[in-house]
Amino acid sequence: MRDALKLSYTAVLVLQTISSGYSYGFDIMEITGLPSGTVYPALRRLEQQELIKSRWETEHTAFADQRPARKYYQLTRQGKDALAHALQRYALLERLATTESSRRR
């Protein structure tokens, strides 16, 4: 595992948002309040670090919903581990994650 990996607050926020079930760029922007110029570069870096992986939805699905195709993201095992370590570093985010999961029940 990449114990020495130090993630920025933004990267952790994006990982946490994906972990909470928001899986495509616009959703992540909406939930975090971060602009696209911050979210999409963070997503690219996280994917390069193999903390997330992505897949495009089918054109058929997007066409049926009359919108462009979406790229969906999910955490990898390394991403889950990195998020767990980072939440210890950023205590406020850990409390927000707990609050979010209790709301979803």
N, C-alpha and C positions, 0 to 999 in steps of 0.2 A: 504494500500500500504506500501511497505517497504521503508519509507522515510529515515531511518537510514542506508540503504544499501549503502555501499561505494564500488563501482566497480573499479577494477584496469584498467589502461589504456588498457591493453591487452583485458580484458573482454569487455570493451566498443568498442574497435576496432572490435572484433568478432561480437558483437551485431549489430554494424553499418553495417558491411559487409553483414550479413544475411538480415538486413533490406533493403539493396540495391539490393537484389535479388540473391545473391550468396548463395546457400543453401546446399552445401555438402562440406565435409572436404577439399578435394583437391582444390576446387575453393577458399575456404576461405584462404588456405595457399598461393595460387598463388596471390591473390589480396592483402593480407596483407604483404606478404613477411616473414611471421612467419613460423618457422619449425613445423613439425608434433608434436614434443615433447612439444610444447607450445600450439598449436591449440586444439589438442584432449583433453588434460586435462582441458582446458578452456571450451570446449563444454560440457564435463561431469559436471563440476561445475555449469555452467549456467543451465543445465538441472535439476540438483539437486535443484537449487534455484527456479526452475519453471519459469525461464525467457525465456527459449526456450523449444520446444518439438520436438521430432524427429519421423521419420517413415522410414522404409526400403522400397525401391522400390521392385517390384515383381522380382522374379528370371527370369521370362519370359522376362521382359523388358531388364534386364541386359544381359541375354543370347543373345537376338536379337541384341544387340549392341556389343556383344563379349567382355564383360568386367565383372568384379565383381559387385555385387549389391552395390548400393550406399545408404547411410543413409542421408536423407534430413532433414534439420533443418528449423524451422520457429519460429518467435517471438511469445510469448504469449502476452496477454494484459498487464500482469505485466512486461514483457520484453520491450514492447513498452514504458511504463511509465518510467521504469528504464533507458532506453536509452535516453529519453527526458530529464530527470533530469541530467544524466551523461554528456550529451552534453553541458549543462550549465556549468558544472565543468571543462570540457576539451574544451575550446573555439576553439582550432585549429581543433579538430575533427568536430565540428559543421560547420566550414567553409568548410572543405573537403566534408562533406555530402551535403552541398548546391551546391558546385561545381559539384559533381558527379550527383546530380539529374538534374542540368541544362544541363549536357552533354547528358543525356538520352532522352531529349525532342527532 
